Amino acid sequence: MSTDAQEQQRRYKEFLDLMPLTLALAGLPTSDSGKYYTEEQIESRAFTIKHAQKIARQLARECVRK
């Protein structure tokens, strides 16, 4: 396996490992059964999750260093 593929696999695993913390930090409610979000709501939620992921990664790295 090439170095690039290994790095991509490592980052993907890190992303999945941080997903529960990311979603907790984002604090987004789940949708009601049978009720769907609009495209704008989905984009807004994606923006929130993206920023929560950055914070989750920083928090995890900070905790590991100490």
mmCIF file of the N, C-alpha and C atoms, coordinates in Angstrom:
data_MODEL
# 
_entry.id   MODEL 
# 
loop_
_atom_site.group_PDB 
_atom_site.id 
_atom_site.type_symbol 
_atom_site.label_atom_id 
_atom_site.label_alt_id 
_atom_site.label_comp_id 
_atom_site.label_asym_id 
_atom_site.label_entity_id 
_atom_site.label_seq_id 
_atom_site.pdbx_PDB_ins_code 
_atom_site.Cartn_x 
_atom_site.Cartn_y 
_atom_site.Cartn_z 
_atom_site.occupancy 
_atom_site.B_iso_or_equiv 
_atom_site.pdbx_formal_charge 
_atom_site.auth_seq_id 
_atom_site.auth_comp_id 
_atom_site.auth_asym_id 
_atom_site.auth_atom_id 
_atom_site.pdbx_PDB_model_num 
ATOM 1   N N  . MET A 1 1  ? 0.855   -1.184 0.000  1.00 0.00 ? 1  MET A N  1 
ATOM 2   C CA . MET A 1 1  ? 0.000   0.000  0.000  1.00 0.00 ? 1  MET A CA 1 
ATOM 3   C C  . MET A 1 1  ? 0.895   1.238  0.000  1.00 0.00 ? 1  MET A C  1 
ATOM 4   N N  . SER A 1 2  ? 0.574   2.204  -0.825 1.00 0.00 ? 2  SER A N  1 
ATOM 5   C CA . SER A 1 2  ? 1.399   3.401  -0.919 1.00 0.00 ? 2  SER A CA 1 
ATOM 6   C C  . SER A 1 2  ? 1.215   4.288  0.303  1.00 0.00 ? 2  SER A C  1 
ATOM 7   N N  . THR A 1 3  ? 2.154   5.178  0.483  1.00 0.00 ? 3  THR A N  1 
ATOM 8   C CA . THR A 1 3  ? 2.117   6.089  1.622  1.00 0.00 ? 3  THR A CA 1 
ATOM 9   C C  . THR A 1 3  ? 0.873   6.974  1.584  1.00 0.00 ? 3  THR A C  1 
ATOM 10  N N  . ASP A 1 4  ? 0.507   7.448  0.399  1.00 0.00 ? 4  ASP A N  1 
ATOM 11  C CA . ASP A 1 4  ? -0.682  8.299  0.268  1.00 0.00 ? 4  ASP A CA 1 
ATOM 12  C C  . ASP A 1 4  ? -1.944  7.539  0.659  1.00 0.00 ? 4  ASP A C  1 
ATOM 13  N N  . ALA A 1 5  ? -2.034  6.298  0.240  1.00 0.00 ? 5  ALA A N  1 
ATOM 14  C CA . ALA A 1 5  ? -3.204  5.490  0.575  1.00 0.00 ? 5  ALA A CA 1 
ATOM 15  C C  . ALA A 1 5  ? -3.257  5.206  2.064  1.00 0.00 ? 5  ALA A C  1 
ATOM 16  N N  . GLN A 1 6  ? -2.115  4.962  2.680  1.00 0.00 ? 6  GLN A N  1 
ATOM 17  C CA . GLN A 1 6  ? -2.057  4.730  4.125  1.00 0.00 ? 6  GLN A CA 1 
ATOM 18  C C  . GLN A 1 6  ? -2.467  5.980  4.893  1.00 0.00 ? 6  GLN A C  1 
ATOM 19  N N  . GLU A 1 7  ? -1.997  7.122  4.434  1.00 0.00 ? 7  GLU A N  1 
ATOM 20  C CA . GLU A 1 7  ? -2.342  8.389  5.088  1.00 0.00 ? 7  GLU A CA 1 
ATOM 21  C C  . GLU A 1 7  ? -3.837  8.663  4.957  1.00 0.00 ? 7  GLU A C  1 
ATOM 22  N N  . GLN A 1 8  ? -4.390  8.415  3.796  1.00 0.00 ? 8  GLN A N  1 
ATOM 23  C CA . GLN A 1 8  ? -5.822  8.612  3.594  1.00 0.00 ? 8  GLN A CA 1 
ATOM 24  C C  . GLN A 1 8  ? -6.622  7.669  4.483  1.00 0.00 ? 8  GLN A C  1 
ATOM 25  N N  . GLN A 1 9  ? -6.179  6.444  4.599  1.00 0.00 ? 9  GLN A N  1 
ATOM 26  C CA . GLN A 1 9  ? -6.861  5.470  5.450  1.00 0.00 ? 9  GLN A CA 1 
ATOM 27  C C  . GLN A 1 9  ? -6.774  5.884  6.920  1.00 0.00 ? 9  GLN A C  1 
ATOM 28  N N  . ARG A 1 10 ? -5.623  6.395  7.355  1.00 0.00 ? 10 ARG A N  1 
ATOM 29  C CA . ARG A 1 10 ? -5.448  6.861  8.732  1.00 0.00 ? 10 ARG A CA 1 
ATOM 30  C C  . ARG A 1 10 ? -6.376  8.041  9.034  1.00 0.00 ? 10 ARG A C  1 
ATOM 31  N N  . ARG A 1 11 ? -6.450  8.968  8.096  1.00 0.00 ? 11 ARG A N  1 
ATOM 32  C CA . ARG A 1 11 ? -7.303  10.142 8.298  1.00 0.00 ? 11 ARG A CA 1 
ATOM 33  C C  . ARG A 1 11 ? -8.779  9.766  8.321  1.00 0.00 ? 11 ARG A C  1 
ATOM 34  N N  . TYR A 1 12 ? -9.155  8.797  7.495  1.00 0.00 ? 12 TYR A N  1 
ATOM 35  C CA . TYR A 1 12 ? -10.537 8.328  7.480  1.00 0.00 ? 12 TYR A CA 1 
ATOM 36  C C  . TYR A 1 12 ? -10.889 7.670  8.812  1.00 0.00 ? 12 TYR A C  1 
ATOM 37  N N  . LYS A 1 13 ? -9.979  6.854  9.342  1.00 0.00 ? 13 LYS A N  1 
ATOM 38  C CA . LYS A 1 13 ? -10.207 6.207  10.633 1.00 0.00 ? 13 LYS A CA 1 
ATOM 39  C C  . LYS A 1 13 ? -10.322 7.262  11.737 1.00 0.00 ? 13 LYS A C  1 
ATOM 40  N N  . GLU A 1 14 ? -9.451  8.273  11.700 1.00 0.00 ? 14 GLU A N  1 
ATOM 41  C CA . GLU A 1 14 ? -9.515  9.357  12.673 1.00 0.00 ? 14 GLU A CA 1 
ATOM 42  C C  . GLU A 1 14 ? -10.872 10.070 12.586 1.00 0.00 ? 14 GLU A C  1 
ATOM 43  N N  . PHE A 1 15 ? -11.325 10.327 11.362 1.00 0.00 ? 15 PHE A N  1 
ATOM 44  C CA . PHE A 1 15 ? -12.610 10.975 11.142 1.00 0.00 ? 15 PHE A CA 1 
ATOM 45  C C  . PHE A 1 15 ? -13.741 10.155 11.771 1.00 0.00 ? 15 PHE A C  1 
ATOM 46  N N  . LEU A 1 16 ? -13.753 8.851  11.519 1.00 0.00 ? 16 LEU A N  1 
ATOM 47  C CA . LEU A 1 16 ? -14.799 7.989  12.071 1.00 0.00 ? 16 LEU A CA 1 
ATOM 48  C C  . LEU A 1 16 ? -14.714 7.895  13.593 1.00 0.00 ? 16 LEU A C  1 
ATOM 49  N N  . ASP A 1 17 ? -13.498 7.837  14.126 1.00 0.00 ? 17 ASP A N  1 
ATOM 50  C CA . ASP A 1 17 ? -13.328 7.776  15.578 1.00 0.00 ? 17 ASP A CA 1 
ATOM 51  C C  . ASP A 1 17 ? -13.836 9.039  16.262 1.00 0.00 ? 17 ASP A C  1 
ATOM 52  N N  . LEU A 1 18 ? -13.689 10.171 15.592 1.00 0.00 ? 18 LEU A N  1 
ATOM 53  C CA . LEU A 1 18 ? -14.106 11.450 16.179 1.00 0.00 ? 18 LEU A CA 1 
ATOM 54  C C  . LEU A 1 18 ? -15.574 11.786 15.920 1.00 0.00 ? 18 LEU A C  1 
ATOM 55  N N  . MET A 1 19 ? -16.258 11.000 15.102 1.00 0.00 ? 19 MET A N  1 
ATOM 56  C CA . MET A 1 19 ? -17.630 11.328 14.729 1.00 0.00 ? 19 MET A CA 1 
ATOM 57  C C  . MET A 1 19 ? -18.572 11.470 15.927 1.00 0.00 ? 19 MET A C  1 
ATOM 58  N N  . PRO A 1 20 ? -18.545 10.570 16.916 1.00 0.00 ? 20 PRO A N  1 
ATOM 59  C CA . PRO A 1 20 ? -19.452 10.766 18.061 1.00 0.00 ? 20 PRO A CA 1 
ATOM 60  C C  . PRO A 1 20 ? -19.192 12.088 18.800 1.00 0.00 ? 20 PRO A C  1 
ATOM 61  N N  . LEU A 1 21 ? -17.923 12.423 19.011 1.00 0.00 ? 21 LEU A N  1 
ATOM 62  C CA . LEU A 1 21 ? -17.589 13.691 19.660 1.00 0.00 ? 21 LEU A CA 1 
ATOM 63  C C  . LEU A 1 21 ? -18.010 14.863 18.784 1.00 0.00 ? 21 LEU A C  1 
ATOM 64  N N  . THR A 1 22 ? -17.780 14.756 17.492 1.00 0.00 ? 22 THR A N  1 
ATOM 65  C CA . THR A 1 22 ? -18.156 15.811 16.552 1.00 0.00 ? 22 THR A CA 1 
ATOM 66  C C  . THR A 1 22 ? -19.650 16.101 16.622 1.00 0.00 ? 22 THR A C  1 
ATOM 67  N N  . LEU A 1 23 ? -20.448 15.057 16.566 1.00 0.00 ? 23 LEU A N  1 
ATOM 68  C CA . LEU A 1 23 ? -21.897 15.245 16.595 1.00 0.00 ? 23 LEU A CA 1 
ATOM 69  C C  . LEU A 1 23 ? -22.368 15.793 17.936 1.00 0.00 ? 23 LEU A C  1 
ATOM 70  N N  . ALA A 1 24 ? -21.708 15.386 19.021 1.00 0.00 ? 24 ALA A N  1 
ATOM 71  C CA . ALA A 1 24 ? -22.060 15.916 20.336 1.00 0.00 ? 24 ALA A CA 1 
ATOM 72  C C  . ALA A 1 24 ? -21.732 17.412 20.407 1.00 0.00 ? 24 ALA A C  1 
ATOM 73  N N  . LEU A 1 25 ? -20.570 17.799 19.879 1.00 0.00 ? 25 LEU A N  1 
ATOM 74  C CA . LEU A 1 25 ? -20.186 19.211 19.879 1.00 0.00 ? 25 LEU A CA 1 
ATOM 75  C C  . LEU A 1 25 ? -21.103 20.043 18.984 1.00 0.00 ? 25 LEU A C  1 
ATOM 76  N N  . ALA A 1 26 ? -21.524 19.475 17.874 1.00 0.00 ? 26 ALA A N  1 
ATOM 77  C CA . ALA A 1 26 ? -22.396 20.197 16.946 1.00 0.00 ? 26 ALA A CA 1 
ATOM 78  C C  . ALA A 1 26 ? -23.758 20.466 17.583 1.00 0.00 ? 26 ALA A C  1 
ATOM 79  N N  . GLY A 1 27 ? -24.238 19.524 18.391 1.00 0.00 ? 27 GLY A N  1 
ATOM 80  C CA . GLY A 1 27 ? -25.503 19.720 19.098 1.00 0.00 ? 27 GLY A CA 1 
ATOM 81  C C  . GLY A 1 27 ? -26.722 19.837 18.205 1.00 0.00 ? 27 GLY A C  1 
ATOM 82  N N  . LEU A 1 28 ? -26.691 19.205 17.064 1.00 0.00 ? 28 LEU A N  1 
ATOM 83  C CA . LEU A 1 28 ? -27.811 19.293 16.129 1.00 0.00 ? 28 LEU A CA 1 
ATOM 84  C C  . LEU A 1 28 ? -28.884 18.265 16.479 1.00 0.00 ? 28 LEU A C  1 
ATOM 85  N N  . PRO A 1 29 ? -30.143 18.674 16.446 1.00 0.00 ? 29 PRO A N  1 
ATOM 86  C CA . PRO A 1 29 ? -31.210 17.705 16.711 1.00 0.00 ? 29 PRO A CA 1 
ATOM 87  C C  . PRO A 1 29 ? -31.406 16.769 15.519 1.00 0.00 ? 29 PRO A C  1 
ATOM 88  N N  . THR A 1 30 ? -31.900 15.583 15.793 1.00 0.00 ? 30 THR A N  1 
ATOM 89  C CA . THR A 1 30 ? -32.211 14.666 14.699 1.00 0.00 ? 30 THR A CA 1 
ATOM 90  C C  . THR A 1 30 ? -33.544 15.070 14.087 1.00 0.00 ? 30 THR A C  1 
ATOM 91  N N  . SER A 1 31 ? -33.772 14.650 12.855 1.00 0.00 ? 31 SER A N  1 
ATOM 92  C CA . SER A 1 31 ? -35.031 15.002 12.195 1.00 0.00 ? 31 SER A CA 1 
ATOM 93  C C  . SER A 1 31 ? -36.157 14.106 12.710 1.00 0.00 ? 31 SER A C  1 
ATOM 94  N N  . ASP A 1 32 ? -37.349 14.618 12.643 1.00 0.00 ? 32 ASP A N  1 
ATOM 95  C CA . ASP A 1 32 ? -38.517 13.830 13.006 1.00 0.00 ? 32 ASP A CA 1 
ATOM 96  C C  . ASP A 1 32 ? -38.771 12.799 11.918 1.00 0.00 ? 32 ASP A C  1 
ATOM 97  N N  . SER A 1 33 ? -39.354 11.690 12.310 1.00 0.00 ? 33 SER A N  1 
ATOM 98  C CA . SER A 1 33 ? -39.649 10.631 11.361 1.00 0.00 ? 33 SER A CA 1 
ATOM 99  C C  . SER A 1 33 ? -40.592 11.142 10.264 1.00 0.00 ? 33 SER A C  1 
ATOM 100 N N  . GLY A 1 34 ? -40.199 10.940 9.021  1.00 0.00 ? 34 GLY A N  1 
ATOM 101 C CA . GLY A 1 34 ? -41.014 11.359 7.890  1.00 0.00 ? 34 GLY A CA 1 
ATOM 102 C C  . GLY A 1 34 ? -40.881 12.823 7.536  1.00 0.00 ? 34 GLY A C  1 
ATOM 103 N N  . LYS A 1 35 ? -40.052 13.552 8.263  1.00 0.00 ? 35 LYS A N  1 
ATOM 104 C CA . LYS A 1 35 ? -39.849 14.976 8.008  1.00 0.00 ? 35 LYS A CA 1 
ATOM 105 C C  . LYS A 1 35 ? -38.422 15.161 7.475  1.00 0.00 ? 35 LYS A C  1 
ATOM 106 N N  . TYR A 1 36 ? -38.293 15.884 6.386  1.00 0.00 ? 36 TYR A N  1 
ATOM 107 C CA . TYR A 1 36 ? -36.995 16.028 5.753  1.00 0.00 ? 36 TYR A CA 1 
ATOM 108 C C  . TYR A 1 36 ? -36.530 17.471 5.795  1.00 0.00 ? 36 TYR A C  1 
ATOM 109 N N  . TYR A 1 37 ? -35.202 17.642 5.793  1.00 0.00 ? 37 TYR A N  1 
ATOM 110 C CA . TYR A 1 37 ? -34.619 18.976 5.787  1.00 0.00 ? 37 TYR A CA 1 
ATOM 111 C C  . TYR A 1 37 ? -34.573 19.528 4.370  1.00 0.00 ? 37 TYR A C  1 
ATOM 112 N N  . THR A 1 38 ? -34.633 20.850 4.264  1.00 0.00 ? 38 THR A N  1 
ATOM 113 C CA . THR A 1 38 ? -34.475 21.498 2.969  1.00 0.00 ? 38 THR A CA 1 
ATOM 114 C C  . THR A 1 38 ? -32.991 21.509 2.604  1.00 0.00 ? 38 THR A C  1 
ATOM 115 N N  . GLU A 1 39 ? -32.701 21.822 1.362  1.00 0.00 ? 39 GLU A N  1 
ATOM 116 C CA . GLU A 1 39 ? -31.313 21.890 0.915  1.00 0.00 ? 39 GLU A CA 1 
ATOM 117 C C  . GLU A 1 39 ? -30.527 22.911 1.730  1.00 0.00 ? 39 GLU A C  1 
ATOM 118 N N  . GLU A 1 40 ? -31.142 24.034 2.026  1.00 0.00 ? 40 GLU A N  1 
ATOM 119 C CA . GLU A 1 40 ? -30.468 25.075 2.816  1.00 0.00 ? 40 GLU A CA 1 
ATOM 120 C C  . GLU A 1 40 ? -30.204 24.606 4.241  1.00 0.00 ? 40 GLU A C  1 
ATOM 121 N N  . GLN A 1 41 ? -31.150 23.877 4.819  1.00 0.00 ? 41 GLN A N  1 
ATOM 122 C CA . GLN A 1 41 ? -30.951 23.351 6.167  1.00 0.00 ? 41 GLN A CA 1 
ATOM 123 C C  . GLN A 1 41 ? -29.826 22.315 6.183  1.00 0.00 ? 41 GLN A C  1 
ATOM 124 N N  . ILE A 1 42 ? -29.757 21.497 5.156  1.00 0.00 ? 42 ILE A N  1 
ATOM 125 C CA . ILE A 1 42 ? -28.699 20.492 5.069  1.00 0.00 ? 42 ILE A CA 1 
ATOM 126 C C  . ILE A 1 42 ? -27.336 21.172 4.959  1.00 0.00 ? 42 ILE A C  1 
ATOM 127 N N  . GLU A 1 43 ? -27.243 22.201 4.133  1.00 0.00 ? 43 GLU A N  1 
ATOM 128 C CA . GLU A 1 43 ? -25.987 22.935 3.988  1.00 0.00 ? 43 GLU A CA 1 
ATOM 129 C C  . GLU A 1 43 ? -25.577 23.586 5.297  1.00 0.00 ? 43 GLU A C  1 
ATOM 130 N N  . SER A 1 44 ? -26.536 24.135 6.010  1.00 0.00 ? 44 SER A N  1 
ATOM 131 C CA . SER A 1 44 ? -26.257 24.756 7.299  1.00 0.00 ? 44 SER A CA 1 
ATOM 132 C C  . SER A 1 44 ? -25.769 23.729 8.314  1.00 0.00 ? 44 SER A C  1 
ATOM 133 N N  . ARG A 1 45 ? -26.405 22.567 8.339  1.00 0.00 ? 45 ARG A N  1 
ATOM 134 C CA . ARG A 1 45 ? -25.996 21.502 9.254  1.00 0.00 ? 45 ARG A CA 1 
ATOM 135 C C  . ARG A 1 45 ? -24.610 20.976 8.886  1.00 0.00 ? 45 ARG A C  1 
ATOM 136 N N  . ALA A 1 46 ? -24.327 20.849 7.589  1.00 0.00 ? 46 ALA A N  1 
ATOM 137 C CA . ALA A 1 46 ? -23.016 20.387 7.138  1.00 0.00 ? 46 ALA A CA 1 
ATOM 138 C C  . ALA A 1 46 ? -21.934 21.370 7.564  1.00 0.00 ? 46 ALA A C  1 
ATOM 139 N N  . PHE A 1 47 ? -22.209 22.666 7.465  1.00 0.00 ? 47 PHE A N  1 
ATOM 140 C CA . PHE A 1 47 ? -21.276 23.699 7.892  1.00 0.00 ? 47 PHE A CA 1 
ATOM 141 C C  . PHE A 1 47 ? -20.989 23.553 9.389  1.00 0.00 ? 47 PHE A C  1 
ATOM 142 N N  . THR A 1 48 ? -22.016 23.337 10.177 1.00 0.00 ? 48 THR A N  1 
ATOM 143 C CA . THR A 1 48 ? -21.869 23.177 11.628 1.00 0.00 ? 48 THR A CA 1 
ATOM 144 C C  . THR A 1 48 ? -21.037 21.936 11.946 1.00 0.00 ? 48 THR A C  1 
ATOM 145 N N  . ILE A 1 49 ? -21.316 20.837 11.276 1.00 0.00 ? 49 ILE A N  1 
ATOM 146 C CA . ILE A 1 49 ? -20.583 19.593 11.518 1.00 0.00 ? 49 ILE A CA 1 
ATOM 147 C C  . ILE A 1 49 ? -19.121 19.739 11.103 1.00 0.00 ? 49 ILE A C  1 
ATOM 148 N N  . LYS A 1 50 ? -18.876 20.425 9.988  1.00 0.00 ? 50 LYS A N  1 
ATOM 149 C CA . LYS A 1 50 ? -17.500 20.631 9.520  1.00 0.00 ? 50 LYS A CA 1 
ATOM 150 C C  . LYS A 1 50 ? -16.677 21.378 10.566 1.00 0.00 ? 50 LYS A C  1 
ATOM 151 N N  . HIS A 1 51 ? -17.251 22.402 11.153 1.00 0.00 ? 51 HIS A N  1 
ATOM 152 C CA . HIS A 1 51 ? -16.532 23.170 12.163 1.00 0.00 ? 51 HIS A CA 1 
ATOM 153 C C  . HIS A 1 51 ? -16.422 22.407 13.477 1.00 0.00 ? 51 HIS A C  1 
ATOM 154 N N  . ALA A 1 52 ? -17.423 21.639 13.822 1.00 0.00 ? 52 ALA A N  1 
ATOM 155 C CA . ALA A 1 52 ? -17.351 20.803 15.017 1.00 0.00 ? 52 ALA A CA 1 
ATOM 156 C C  . ALA A 1 52 ? -16.257 19.750 14.853 1.00 0.00 ? 52 ALA A C  1 
ATOM 157 N N  . GLN A 1 53 ? -16.067 19.235 13.638 1.00 0.00 ? 53 GLN A N  1 
ATOM 158 C CA . GLN A 1 53 ? -15.012 18.241 13.373 1.00 0.00 ? 53 GLN A CA 1 
ATOM 159 C C  . GLN A 1 53 ? -13.643 18.845 13.626 1.00 0.00 ? 53 GLN A C  1 
ATOM 160 N N  . LYS A 1 54 ? -13.446 20.079 13.200 1.00 0.00 ? 54 LYS A N  1 
ATOM 161 C CA . LYS A 1 54 ? -12.161 20.747 13.430 1.00 0.00 ? 54 LYS A CA 1 
ATOM 162 C C  . LYS A 1 54 ? -11.886 20.885 14.922 1.00 0.00 ? 54 LYS A C  1 
ATOM 163 N N  . ILE A 1 55 ? -12.898 21.279 15.672 1.00 0.00 ? 55 ILE A N  1 
ATOM 164 C CA . ILE A 1 55 ? -12.746 21.439 17.119 1.00 0.00 ? 55 ILE A CA 1 
ATOM 165 C C  . ILE A 1 55 ? -12.506 20.089 17.785 1.00 0.00 ? 55 ILE A C  1 
ATOM 166 N N  . ALA A 1 56 ? -13.221 19.058 17.359 1.00 0.00 ? 56 ALA A N  1 
ATOM 167 C CA . ALA A 1 56 ? -13.048 17.714 17.925 1.00 0.00 ? 56 ALA A CA 1 
ATOM 168 C C  . ALA A 1 56 ? -11.618 17.227 17.691 1.00 0.00 ? 56 ALA A C  1 
ATOM 169 N N  . ARG A 1 57 ? -11.097 17.442 16.497 1.00 0.00 ? 57 ARG A N  1 
ATOM 170 C CA . ARG A 1 57 ? -9.725  17.028 16.186 1.00 0.00 ? 57 ARG A CA 1 
ATOM 171 C C  . ARG A 1 57 ? -8.734  17.777 17.068 1.00 0.00 ? 57 ARG A C  1 
ATOM 172 N N  . GLN A 1 58 ? -8.916  19.089 17.215 1.00 0.00 ? 58 GLN A N  1 
ATOM 173 C CA . GLN A 1 58 ? -8.020  19.881 18.063 1.00 0.00 ? 58 GLN A CA 1 
ATOM 174 C C  . GLN A 1 58 ? -8.087  19.419 19.519 1.00 0.00 ? 58 GLN A C  1 
ATOM 175 N N  . LEU A 1 59 ? -9.291  19.166 19.998 1.00 0.00 ? 59 LEU A N  1 
ATOM 176 C CA . LEU A 1 59 ? -9.484  18.722 21.368 1.00 0.00 ? 59 LEU A CA 1 
ATOM 177 C C  . LEU A 1 59 ? -8.809  17.376 21.617 1.00 0.00 ? 59 LEU A C  1 
ATOM 178 N N  . ALA A 1 60 ? -8.982  16.444 20.694 1.00 0.00 ? 60 ALA A N  1 
ATOM 179 C CA . ALA A 1 60 ? -8.362  15.122 20.836 1.00 0.00 ? 60 ALA A CA 1 
ATOM 180 C C  . ALA A 1 60 ? -6.843  15.227 20.844 1.00 0.00 ? 60 ALA A C  1 
ATOM 181 N N  . ARG A 1 61 ? -6.301  16.020 19.958 1.00 0.00 ? 61 ARG A N  1 
ATOM 182 C CA . ARG A 1 61 ? -4.837  16.182 19.905 1.00 0.00 ? 61 ARG A CA 1 
ATOM 183 C C  . ARG A 1 61 ? -4.323  16.842 21.171 1.00 0.00 ? 61 ARG A C  1 
ATOM 184 N N  . GLU A 1 62 ? -5.052  17.829 21.664 1.00 0.00 ? 62 GLU A N  1 
ATOM 185 C CA . GLU A 1 62 ? -4.645  18.512 22.895 1.00 0.00 ? 62 GLU A CA 1 
ATOM 186 C C  . GLU A 1 62 ? -4.668  17.553 24.088 1.00 0.00 ? 62 GLU A C  1 
ATOM 187 N N  . CYS A 1 63 ? -5.671  16.713 24.169 1.00 0.00 ? 63 CYS A N  1 
ATOM 188 C CA . CYS A 1 63 ? -5.781  15.748 25.262 1.00 0.00 ? 63 CYS A CA 1 
ATOM 189 C C  . CYS A 1 63 ? -4.680  14.695 25.199 1.00 0.00 ? 63 CYS A C  1 
ATOM 190 N N  . VAL A 1 64 ? -4.285  14.302 23.996 1.00 0.00 ? 64 VAL A N  1 
ATOM 191 C CA . VAL A 1 64 ? -3.247  13.294 23.845 1.00 0.00 ? 64 VAL A CA 1 
ATOM 192 C C  . VAL A 1 64 ? -1.878  13.861 24.233 1.00 0.00 ? 64 VAL A C  1 
ATOM 193 N N  . ARG A 1 65 ? -1.651  15.112 23.943 1.00 0.00 ? 65 ARG A N  1 
ATOM 194 C CA . ARG A 1 65 ? -0.363  15.749 24.251 1.00 0.00 ? 65 ARG A CA 1 
ATOM 195 C C  . ARG A 1 65 ? -0.121  15.881 25.746 1.00 0.00 ? 65 ARG A C  1 
ATOM 196 N N  . LYS A 1 66 ? -1.166  16.076 26.517 1.00 0.00 ? 66 LYS A N  1 
ATOM 197 C CA . LYS A 1 66 ? -1.000  16.324 27.954 1.00 0.00 ? 66 LYS A CA 1 
ATOM 198 C C  . LYS A 1 66 ? -0.882  15.069 28.738 1.00 0.00 ? 66 LYS A C  1 
# 
